[in-house]
Amino acid sequence: MKIAIAGKGGTGKTTLSALLIGALRERGIIPILAVDADPNDNLGTALGIEVTRTLGEIREDFIDRRPDIPAGMTKGALLEMRMHESVIEGRGIDLLVMGRPEGPGCYCFVNNLLRKSIDELSRNYRAVVIDNEAGMEHLSRKTVAAVDRLFLVSDHTVKGIKTALRLKKLADDMAVSVAQTRLIVNRVGVDGLADAVRWEIENSGLGPSFILPEDEAVARACRQDTPLVGLMETPCGRAVRKLLDDTLKKDVT
């Protein structure tokens, strides 16, 4: 099961990713591969895993420094070995950090090899959760292969819903292989969706939305840059549990 989280910056993609990973681990759906595809990587902090290496560093090494390839080994085999070495292991959760964006030069060959390697690596996990950058870069480049679920995260604004719709259309235009898309509206107060936001959702064609409530404990952890996976008994944590049960449980084996 591969799940991609996308949306504009500041909507809570990393928060959802971390809590979803926590919910998967609670359900015993392990091992999990967490992929931090945002150059401003902070999923590791949200999971309580220290980031020591990134794929971006490996990619730059291949482009800029042209590493010596041992006799009898192909460039593709060396890249795959380096990618496996870059996986940071945790308790039921392994982390793969994509790292900084590409510099000058052609990355097509390396990205193609990475795509193949990530696809093969993913087969060793029961669930893969991809925390995307603000956009669809890794999906558009097909660095990350087809996903079973695409969660489009929006804040509680009309503008946020419109952005989510643009991302959905972008995914469609790029022919990204997505089995199902779900709109997630984050940080909704006790009064529920505002009328203008509800109207925008109903007329967007995005389908039913799922609401994540405002949550001071989660907000405080984000402000203090502390792990989120231990906050499953908060209002937001319980909502993410329900999201998992509603949309994923039947598909995870």
FILUM-645209 format. One line per 8 residues: their letters; for each residue x, y, z of C-alpha. Coordinates in pm, whole numbers, plus 50000, padded with zeros to 5 digits. Layout:
N
a	X/Y/Z; ...
% end
This chain:
253
mkiaiagk	50000/50000/50000; 50150/50331/49889; 50004/50657/50019; 50115/51000/49894; 50039/51318/50090; 50029/51640/49882; 49916/51999/49920; 50039/52355/49937
ggtgkttl	50293/52458/50198; 50179/52495/50557; 49865/52282/50534; 49992/52006/50763; 50118/51741/50521; 50397/51631/50752; 50162/51626/51052; 49921/51398/50867
salligal	50206/51180/50741; 50351/51131/51090; 50016/51059/51256; 49915/50824/50975; 50242/50635/51018; 50172/50622/51391; 49823/50481/51326; 49961/50220/51087
rergiipi	50216/50111/51346; 49943/50091/51613; 49745/49858/51387; 50049/49636/51344; 50082/49723/50976; 50461/49713/50978; 50725/49750/50852; 50652/50098/50714
lavdadpn	50870/50297/50476; 50837/50672/50533; 50957/50878/50237; 51033/51244/50304; 51010/51395/49955; 51022/51756/50074; 51359/51939/50034; 51278/52111/50364
dnlgtalg	51283/51771/50529; 51125/51750/50874; 50939/51419/50867; 51229/51261/51056; 51177/51502/51348; 50801/51433/51345; 50877/51061/51367; 51155/51096/51624
ievtrtlg	51416/50964/51377; 51745/51146/51328; 51828/51214/50962; 52189/51122/50890; 52188/51090/50510; 51970/51171/50209; 51918/51052/49855; 51996/51405/49738
eiredfid	52352/51361/49861; 52383/51035/49671; 52237/51191/49357; 52477/51487/49371; 52766/51248/49423; 52677/51072/49100; 52633/51397/48907; 52920/51606/49047
rrpdipag	53184/51372/49181; 53136/51068/48961; 53219/50803/49221; 53460/50523/49140; 53265/50214/49043; 53417/49887/49170; 53520/49637/48907; 53235/49411/48805
mtkgalle	52965/49651/48932; 52741/49864/48713; 52652/50225/48791; 52293/50115/48848; 52399/49847/49098; 52616/50096/49287; 52333/50350/49302; 52092/50086/49430
mrmhesvi	52342/49981/49698; 52391/50344/49806; 52015/50396/49818; 51969/50096/50048; 52248/50231/50267; 52063/50564/50292; 51756/50406/50455; 51746/50511/50821
egrgidll	51604/50234/51036; 51359/50286/51322; 51116/50080/51533; 50885/49938/51268; 50944/50253/51063; 51227/50311/50817; 51292/50658/50675; 51413/50752/50328
vmgrpegp	51485/51124/50283; 51495/51257/49926; 51693/51566/50026; 51764/51892/49848; 51634/51963/49496; 51839/51901/49186; 52120/52132/49089; 52236/52210/48733
gcycfvnn	52284/51924/48493; 52078/51632/48367; 51932/51406/48632; 51720/51188/48404; 51947/50883/48425; 51991/50901/48803; 51619/50969/48864; 51526/50672/48647
llrkside	51756/50450/48851; 51618/50593/49177; 51262/50530/49064; 51344/50167/48990; 51530/50127/49318; 51254/50286/49530; 50995/50068/49360; 51197/49757/49440
lsrnyrav	51268/49874/49796; 50899/49940/49859; 50817/49575/49806; 50983/49497/50139; 50725/49705/50330; 50356/49656/50408; 50294/50030/50381; 50475/50324/50220
vidneagm	50385/50683/50317; 50525/50964/50100; 50532/51317/50241; 50556/51529/49925; 50686/51882/49887; 50440/52164/49811; 50348/52037/49468; 50381/51718/49267
ehlsrktv	50750/51724/49175; 50842/51368/49269; 50519/51236/49123; 50558/51437/48802; 50914/51316/48752; 50789/50966/48833; 51073/50938/49089; 50799/50784/49305
aavdrlfl	50597/50517/49127; 50218/50472/49123; 50032/50524/49451; 49720/50360/49593; 49601/50671/49778; 49664/51039/49717; 49561/51254/50013; 49529/51620/49914
vsdhtvkg	49567/51830/50229; 49405/52174/50250; 49376/52431/50524; 49030/52554/50623; 49009/52816/50346; 48850/52853/50005; 49196/52922/49860; 49323/52597/50005
iktalrlk	49043/52396/49844; 49112/52563/49508; 49479/52472/49541; 49389/52110/49617; 49172/52102/49306; 49461/52236/49094; 49687/51964/49232; 49426/51700/49147
kladdmav	49403/51833/48790; 49782/51840/48766; 49800/51477/48873; 49537/51390/48611; 49718/51586/48338; 50045/51412/48418; 49870/51075/48409; 49996/50993/48759
svaqtrli	49869/50649/48849; 49648/50698/49156; 49389/50441/49263; 49192/50686/49481; 49216/51054/49579; 49082/51197/49907; 49054/51559/50018; 49167/51624/50377
vnrvgvdg	49070/51958/50536; 49301/52031/50826; 49265/52244/51140; 48886/52274/51136; 48734/52430/51450; 48453/52296/51667; 48191/52475/51454; 48280/52258/51155
ladavrwe	48335/52367/50797; 48262/52728/50713; 47976/52768/50464; 48203/52914/50194; 48451/52628/50231; 48174/52368/50226; 48029/52523/49909; 48373/52520/49743
iensglgp	48421/52153/49827; 48076/52055/49702; 48135/52233/49371; 48496/52127/49321; 48431/51770/49214; 48689/51648/49467; 48434/51429/49637; 48366/51392/50011
sfilpede	48619/51556/50238; 48766/51425/50561; 48812/51671/50847; 49106/51692/51087; 49025/51908/51390; 49223/52189/51544; 49444/52034/51808; 49652/52235/52056
avaracrq	49873/51940/52151; 49966/51882/51787; 50013/52255/51726; 50239/52280/52031; 50451/51985/51913; 50487/52149/51572; 50592/52479/51730; 50847/52304/51949
dtplvglm	50963/52073/51667; 50907/51759/51873; 50783/51413/51758; 50417/51367/51671; 50384/50989/51663; 50316/50977/52038; 50007/51198/52004; 49761/50935/51888
etpcgrav	49522/51002/52180; 49474/51368/52083; 49167/51479/51880; 49376/51492/51563; 49539/51155/51633; 49200/50989/51683; 49072/51147/51360; 49369/51008/51167
rkllddtl	49295/50665/51312; 48942/50694/51172; 49080/50809/50836; 49296/50499/50824; 49006/50272/50914; 48768/50442/50669; 48991/50444/50365; 49276/50196/50400
kkdvt	49203/49905/50627; 49034/49684/50368; 49325/49728/50128; 49613/49642/50362; 49711/49278/50379
% end
